[in-house]
Amino acid sequence: MNLMLLWLIPNAQSIFTLSMVAMTMFSPIRGMISVNTAFAPFQEARLPLFQAKMIFLALHFLNFLILMYKASKMGFLPTAITETLAPAGFIPQQSLWV
């Protein structure tokens, strides 16, 4: 569901897209945190759940990576060196002699 939502979100920066990206960001994090509660009904049956839990975590992590790619393409993540150094007060000077 989150992947379809990420596909439908436009690449423009607005409050709507920011709220949708935030919602799709918290969903996989919440899923990775609640692995044991998701598999609690199956633990009573004494089934081997390690492989299923690892697949569950891997799919949530893949969803999170796709979200980070989408947020990077939308411009929500600082990817250039000037975006990370300018708030600290360091702005690279351009020289006339290249």
C-alpha positions as CSV (number, residue, x, y, z in Angstrom):
1,M,0.0,0.0,0.0
2,N,2.8,2.4,0.9
3,L,4.6,1.7,-2.4
4,M,1.4,2.5,-4.4
5,L,1.0,5.7,-2.3
6,L,4.7,6.7,-3.0
7,W,4.0,6.1,-6.7
8,L,1.0,8.4,-6.7
9,I,2.6,11.2,-4.7
10,P,3.7,14.0,-7.0
11,N,7.4,15.2,-7.0
12,A,6.5,18.8,-6.1
13,Q,7.2,20.1,-2.6
14,S,4.0,21.0,-0.8
15,I,2.5,20.4,2.6
16,F,0.3,17.6,1.2
17,T,3.3,15.7,-0.2
18,L,5.3,16.3,3.0
19,S,2.5,14.9,5.1
20,M,2.2,11.8,2.8
21,V,5.9,11.2,2.9
22,A,5.9,11.5,6.7
23,M,3.1,9.0,6.9
24,T,4.8,6.5,4.7
25,M,8.0,7.0,6.7
26,F,6.5,6.1,10.0
27,S,4.6,3.1,8.7
28,P,7.7,0.9,8.0
29,I,9.4,2.1,11.1
30,R,6.4,1.2,13.2
31,G,6.3,-2.2,11.4
32,M,9.9,-2.9,12.1
33,I,9.4,-2.1,15.8
34,S,6.3,-4.3,16.2
35,V,7.7,-7.5,14.7
36,N,7.0,-9.6,17.8
37,T,3.4,-8.3,18.2
38,A,2.7,-9.1,14.5
39,F,3.9,-12.7,15.0
40,A,2.4,-13.2,18.5
41,P,-0.5,-15.3,17.3
42,F,1.9,-17.7,15.6
43,Q,4.2,-18.2,18.5
44,E,1.6,-20.2,20.4
45,A,1.6,-22.8,17.7
46,R,5.4,-23.3,18.2
47,L,6.2,-22.7,14.5
48,P,9.7,-21.7,13.4
49,L,9.3,-18.0,12.8
50,F,12.9,-16.7,12.4
51,Q,12.9,-16.8,8.6
52,A,9.4,-15.2,8.4
53,K,10.4,-12.4,10.7
54,M,13.6,-11.7,8.7
55,I,11.5,-11.5,5.5
56,F,9.1,-9.2,7.3
57,L,11.9,-7.0,8.4
58,A,13.6,-7.0,5.0
59,L,10.4,-6.0,3.2
60,H,9.8,-3.1,5.6
61,F,13.4,-2.0,5.2
62,L,13.0,-2.2,1.4
63,N,9.9,0.0,1.7
64,F,11.9,2.5,3.8
65,L,14.8,2.6,1.2
66,I,12.3,3.3,-1.6
67,L,10.8,6.1,0.6
68,M,14.3,7.6,1.0
69,Y,14.9,7.4,-2.7
70,K,11.6,9.2,-3.3
71,A,12.3,11.8,-0.7
72,S,15.7,12.4,-2.2
73,K,14.2,12.9,-5.7
74,M,11.6,15.3,-4.2
75,G,14.4,17.4,-2.6
76,F,13.5,16.7,1.1
77,L,16.9,15.2,1.9
78,P,20.1,17.3,1.8
79,T,22.2,15.7,-1.0
80,A,24.5,18.5,-2.0
81,I,27.5,19.7,0.0
82,T,26.2,23.3,0.1
83,E,22.9,22.1,1.7
84,T,24.8,20.6,4.6
85,L,27.5,23.2,5.2
86,A,25.6,26.4,4.7
87,P,23.6,26.2,7.9
88,A,26.8,25.8,9.8
89,G,28.1,29.1,8.5
90,F,30.6,27.7,6.0
91,I,29.8,28.6,2.4
92,P,32.4,27.5,-0.2
93,Q,34.0,30.5,-2.0
94,Q,34.2,30.4,-5.7
95,S,37.5,31.4,-7.1
96,L,38.0,33.5,-10.3
97,W,41.0,31.3,-11.1
98,V,39.9,27.9,-11.9
